[in-house]
Amino acid sequence: MWEHWDEYGIGWGTSMLLFWVLLIAAIVMLSKFIWSSSIFLGRNFEKSALDILKERYARGEIESEEFAQKKRDLRD
C-alpha cells in the first residue's frame, strides 16, 4: 500500500506542493498587479484638489472655516 510513497519519497511530494503553492501565489500577485495597473484600467490616479483639501482637513492642518472657504473657491 505505501510502496508508491516509498518510491518517490517524502521530499518529492513536498517539492511538488511547494512548486504549486509558489506558482499559484505568483499568478495571484501578477493578476493583482495587472488589475490595479492604471495602464490596464485606463484610470488616472492623480488626486484632485478637493481630495487633497479633504486630506489636509482630516489631518488637522486646516480649520473648518478655511476648509469651507477653500472648498467654495474650488467650486467657483
C-alpha positions in Angstrom: 0.0 0.0 0.0 2.8 2.5 0.9 5.1 1.3 -1.8 4.1 4.3 -4.0 5.3 6.8 -1.4 8.5 4.9 -0.8 9.3 5.1 -4.5 9.1 8.9 -4.7 9.9 9.8 -1.2 8.5 12.5 1.1 10.8 15.1 -0.4 9.2 14.8 -3.9 5.7 15.4 -2.5 6.9 18.4 -0.5 8.7 19.8 -3.5 5.6 19.5 -5.7 3.4 21.1 -3.1 5.9 24.0 -2.7 6.0 24.3 -6.5 2.2 24.6 -6.8 1.9 27.0 -3.9 4.6 29.3 -5.4 3.0 29.1 -8.9 -0.4 30.0 -7.6 1.0 32.8 -5.5 2.8 34.2 -8.5 -0.3 34.1 -10.6 -2.3 35.8 -7.9 0.3 38.5 -7.5 0.6 39.1 -11.2 -3.2 39.3 -11.5 -3.4 41.9 -8.8 -0.6 43.9 -10.4 -2.3 43.9 -13.8 -5.7 44.6 -12.3 -4.5 47.6 -10.3 -2.4 49.0 -13.1 -3.5 52.3 -14.4 -2.4 51.4 -17.9 -4.7 48.3 -17.9 -7.7 50.1 -16.5 -7.1 53.5 -18.2 -7.6 55.3 -14.9 -5.9 58.4 -13.8 -4.8 58.0 -10.2 -3.9 61.7 -9.6 -5.7 63.2 -6.7 -8.0 66.1 -7.3 -7.6 69.4 -5.5 -10.7 68.6 -3.4 -9.2 65.3 -2.4 -6.0 66.9 -1.2 -8.1 69.6 0.6 -10.1 66.9 2.4 -6.9 65.1 3.4 -5.4 68.3 4.9 -8.6 68.9 6.8 -8.7 65.3 8.1 -5.1 65.6 9.3 -6.0 68.8 11.1 -3.7 71.0 9.0 -6.6 73.5 8.4 -9.6 74.6 10.4 -13.2 74.1 9.3 -13.6 77.8 8.2 -10.6 77.6 6.0 -11.7 74.2 4.6 -15.2 75.7 3.8 -13.7 78.7 2.1 -11.2 76.8 0.0 -13.9 74.3 -1.0 -16.1 77.2 -2.2 -13.1 78.6 -4.1 -12.5 75.3 -5.8 -16.2 75.1 -6.9 -16.1 78.5 -8.5 
